[in-house]
């Protein structure tokens, strides 16, 4: 079926997130903001396997999406008849998981004769700090640090994104998870490593700060992970030193992220920094960026902790912002337009 432009007759927007291992539903009103959201995490489901199993993730999205929608509608005091559009995560993400959300959103939109609007997962993260009580104003520099992405973007407005730099290999979140596995921590590794790091002392090990002096805004974290592995294989290493190694690893990642983000502010001449994505919940990163931006008379904005992980609230809100800006696209009834790989710089 060809894409078609549809009039949005009501301002209530449903957001559906199913890109990986969280099923999220959000309800937002254009010009007003978030009304309600519900989230189900599959952490317990995948813990036995030490990572996300795509087929299990897809099947669990099928089980969760309708009950979550009912809960969110009840919390907002709304019904399906009140919806004016359905936004859904189109990519990037796991293909099968994305198809669940796309199929559900497209079918629901078709049945209600309202537009289905594809939303970029990272745009949802990028705009999530604007859900806070004190949102940033455009333009700003965004540090996107989700599980699979580490990028610096210049954000001029909704749909106005310029890529400044990104990781050439592992993202910061991937490095956290892989390093956690190397030192014997469970799934999900990133939060477990951060908790362990809080009990250790950085500096007792000497880990590299990859590309911190590269002169550009690119990142690399795979070598840092290898340095951790090398440290654990030294004859003098024992389990009692694991917390110190975790603390040094976290400090190295934070040092690099902070240095590059500050360099991006200087390069763009902007004074507002937005940090979004799962790694944005890291307490050490928040503390260092708050301190260092204040020293430079800049300001950093973080999403509320509940919006750092994947969630439907950010998808509903991003969809509402696109509608408000007149950038909702053509609508996609019946198109099932998933894009497992989708650079954020390609959208407008």
C-alpha positions in Angstrom: 0.0 0.0 0.0 1.4 3.4 -0.9 2.1 6.0 1.8 -0.6 8.5 2.3 -1.0 11.8 3.9 -3.7 11.8 6.5 -5.2 14.7 8.5 -4.5 14.4 12.3 -7.9 15.3 13.7 -7.1 14.8 17.4 -3.9 15.6 19.3 -3.5 12.5 21.5 -0.6 10.4 20.3 0.2 6.8 21.1 3.9 5.8 21.1 5.0 2.1 20.7 8.6 1.0 21.5 9.8 -2.5 20.8 13.3 -2.2 19.4 15.0 -4.6 21.7 14.1 -6.0 25.1 11.7 -3.5 26.6 8.1 -3.1 25.6 7.0 0.5 26.0 3.7 2.3 25.5 3.3 6.1 25.9 0.6 8.6 25.5 1.4 12.2 24.7 -0.7 15.2 23.7 0.6 17.6 21.1 1.6 20.9 22.7 1.0 19.5 26.2 3.4 16.7 26.8 3.3 13.2 28.3 0.1 11.9 29.8 1.0 8.3 30.8 3.4 5.5 30.0 3.9 1.9 30.8 7.0 -0.3 30.4 7.9 -3.9 30.7 11.5 -5.0 30.8 12.6 -8.5 29.7 15.7 -8.6 31.9 14.6 -11.6 33.8 13.7 -13.4 30.6 17.2 -13.0 29.0 19.3 -13.3 32.2 19.6 -17.1 31.9 21.2 -16.6 28.5 23.6 -13.8 29.4 22.2 -11.5 26.7 19.2 -10.7 24.6 17.8 -13.6 22.6 16.0 -11.9 19.6 13.3 -14.6 19.1 12.3 -14.6 22.7 12.3 -10.8 22.7 9.9 -10.7 19.8 7.5 -13.2 21.3 7.4 -11.4 24.6 6.6 -8.1 22.9 3.5 -9.8 21.4 2.4 -10.8 24.9 2.9 -7.5 26.5 1.9 -4.8 24.1 -1.9 -5.0 24.4 -2.1 -5.2 28.3 0.4 -2.2 28.5 -1.8 -0.2 26.1 -4.9 -0.9 28.2 -3.0 0.2 31.4 -1.7 3.4 29.8 -5.1 4.4 28.4 -6.7 3.8 31.8 -4.0 5.9 33.6 -4.6 8.8 31.1 -8.4 8.5 31.3 -8.6 8.0 27.5 -9.9 5.5 25.0 -8.8 4.3 21.6 -11.4 6.7 20.1 -9.4 9.6 21.5 -6.2 8.8 19.5 -5.2 11.1 16.7 -2.0 9.2 15.6 0.2 6.2 16.4 4.0 6.6 16.5 6.2 3.6 16.6 9.9 2.8 16.6 10.9 2.0 13.1 14.6 1.5 13.8 17.3 0.9 14.5 16.9 -2.3 16.5 16.3 -6.0 16.2 14.3 -6.8 13.1 11.8 -9.2 14.6 11.2 -7.0 17.7 10.7 -4.0 15.5 8.2 -5.9 13.3 6.0 -6.6 16.4 5.6 -2.9 17.2 5.3 -1.9 13.6 2.6 -4.5 12.9 0.6 -3.6 16.0 0.9 0.2 15.4 0.0 -0.1 11.7 -3.0 -2.4 12.3 -4.3 -0.2 15.1 -3.9 3.0 13.0 -5.7 1.3 10.1 -8.6 0.2 12.3 -9.0 3.7 13.7 -8.4 5.5 10.3 -5.6 7.6 11.8 -1.9 8.0 10.6 0.8 5.6 11.7 4.1 7.6 12.0 7.5 5.9 12.0 9.9 7.3 14.7 13.6 6.9 14.9 14.6 5.2 18.1 17.6 7.5 18.7 15.4 10.6 18.1 13.3 9.4 21.0 16.4 9.2 23.2 17.6 12.5 21.9 14.4 14.4 22.8 13.8 12.5 26.1 15.5 15.2 28.3 12.7 17.6 27.1 10.3 15.5 29.2 11.8 16.9 32.3 10.5 19.8 34.4 13.4 22.0 33.1 13.8 21.1 29.5 16.7 22.4 27.3 16.1 24.8 24.4 17.3 24.4 20.9 20.1 24.4 19.7 22.2 22.0 21.8 24.9 19.4 21.6 23.6 15.9 22.3 25.7 13.0 23.6 23.8 9.8 22.7 25.1 6.9 24.8 22.7 4.0 24.4 23.6 0.3 24.4 24.5 0.2 20.8 25.4 3.8 20.0 27.8 6.5 21.1 27.4 9.7 19.1 27.7 13.4 19.3 25.1 15.4 17.5 24.4 19.1 16.9 20.7 19.5 17.3 19.1 22.6 15.8 15.5 21.6 16.2 13.2 18.6 15.6 14.6 16.8 12.5 17.7 19.1 12.4 20.5 16.8 13.3 24.2 17.0 12.4 26.5 14.1 13.3 29.7 15.5 14.9 31.4 12.2 15.9 30.7 8.6 16.8 32.4 5.4 17.9 34.5 3.6 15.3 33.9 0.2 17.1 32.1 -0.6 20.3 29.7 1.8 21.8 30.2 2.8 25.5 27.2 0.7 26.5 28.6 -2.3 24.7 32.0 -1.8 26.3 30.3 -1.7 29.8 28.4 -5.0 29.1 31.3 -6.8 27.5 33.7 -5.7 30.3 31.2 -6.8 32.9 31.1 -10.3 31.4 35.0 -10.4 31.3 35.2 -9.8 35.1 32.4 -12.3 35.9 29.4 -10.1 36.4 25.8 -11.1 35.4 23.4 -9.7 32.9 22.7 -6.8 32.4 26.3 -6.1 32.8 26.5 -2.3 32.6 24.5 -1.5 35.7 26.2 -4.3 37.6 29.7 -3.0 36.7 28.6 0.6 37.8 27.5 -0.8 41.1 30.8 -2.6 41.6 32.8 0.4 40.5 31.2 2.5 43.3 32.9 0.2 45.8 36.4 0.4 44.1 39.2 2.9 43.8 40.1 4.2 40.3 43.8 4.7 39.6 45.1 1.5 41.1 45.1 0.2 37.6 46.3 2.2 34.6 43.9 1.8 31.7 44.1 3.9 28.5 41.7 6.7 27.5 41.3 5.7 23.8 41.3 8.6 21.3 41.0 11.2 24.1 43.7 13.3 22.3 42.8 12.4 18.7 41.8 16.0 17.9 38.4 15.0 16.6 35.1 13.9 18.1 35.4 10.2 17.3 35.3 7.4 20.0 36.8 3.9 20.4 36.2 1.6 23.3 37.1 -1.9 22.1 40.8 -1.4 23.1 39.7 -0.4 26.6 37.9 -3.7 26.9 41.0 -5.5 25.8 43.1 -3.7 28.3 40.8 -4.9 31.1 41.2 -8.5 29.8 45.0 -8.1 29.8 44.9 -6.8 33.4 42.9 -9.8 34.6 45.5 -12.1 33.1 48.4 -10.7 35.0 49.9 -13.1 37.5 49.5 -10.7 40.4 45.8 -10.1 39.7 43.2 -11.6 42.1 39.5 -11.3 42.6 39.9 -8.8 45.5 41.0 -6.2 42.9 38.0 -6.6 40.7 36.2 -3.6 42.1 39.2 -1.3 41.6 39.5 -2.5 38.0 35.8 -1.8 37.5 36.3 1.7 39.0 39.2 2.4 36.7 37.3 1.2 33.6 34.3 3.4 34.4 36.6 6.4 35.1 38.3 5.8 31.7 35.0 5.8 29.8 33.7 8.8 31.7 36.9 10.7 31.0 36.6 10.1 27.3 32.9 10.9 27.1 33.4 14.1 29.1 36.4 15.3 27.1 34.7 14.7 23.7 31.4 16.3 24.8 33.2 19.4 26.1 35.2 19.6 22.8 31.9 19.4 20.9 30.6 22.4 22.9 33.7 24.3 22.1 33.6 23.4 18.4 30.0 24.4 17.9 30.1 27.4 20.2 27.0 26.1 22.1 26.6 26.1 25.9 23.9 23.5 26.3 24.7 19.7 26.4 22.1 17.0 26.4 23.0 13.5 27.5 20.6 10.7 26.6 20.4 6.9 26.4 21.0 4.1 28.9 24.5 5.1 29.9 23.1 8.6 30.7 21.9 7.0 33.9 25.4 6.4 35.1 25.9 8.4 38.3 29.6 9.0 37.8 29.1 10.4 34.3 26.4 12.7 35.6 28.6 14.0 38.4 31.6 14.7 36.2 29.6 16.3 33.4 27.7 18.6 35.8 31.0 19.7 37.4 32.9 20.2 34.2 30.2 22.0 32.3 29.6 24.4 35.2 33.3 25.2 35.2 32.9 26.3 31.6 29.7 28.2 32.2 27.8 25.7 30.2 24.9 23.5 31.3 24.1 19.8 31.0 20.7 18.2 30.8 19.8 14.6 31.5 16.5 12.8 31.1 14.8 11.5 34.2 16.1 8.1 35.2 12.9 6.4 34.1 13.4 7.7 30.5 17.1 6.7 30.1 16.3 3.1 29.1 14.1 2.3 26.1 10.5 3.4 26.7 7.3 4.3 25.0 7.1 7.7 26.6 10.0 9.0 24.4 8.5 7.6 21.2 5.1 9.2 22.0 6.7 12.5 22.9 9.0 12.5 19.8 6.0 11.8 17.6 4.0 14.6 19.2 6.9 17.0 18.7 7.1 16.0 15.0 3.4 16.7 14.6 3.7 20.1 16.3 6.6 21.0 14.1 4.8 19.8 10.9 7.3 17.1 10.3 5.2 14.0 10.8 5.9 12.6 7.4 3.4 11.0 5.0 2.1 8.3 7.3 2.6 4.6 6.4 -0.6 2.7 6.7 0.3 -0.9 5.8 3.9 -0.2 5.0 5.5 -1.9 8.0 8.5 0.4 7.5 11.2 -1.1 9.8 14.8 -0.1 9.4 17.1 -2.2 11.7 20.0 0.0 10.6 19.1 3.6 10.2 21.5 6.5 10.7 19.9 9.4 12.6 21.5 11.9 10.3 19.3 10.6 7.4 16.0 11.8 8.9 14.6 15.3 8.6 
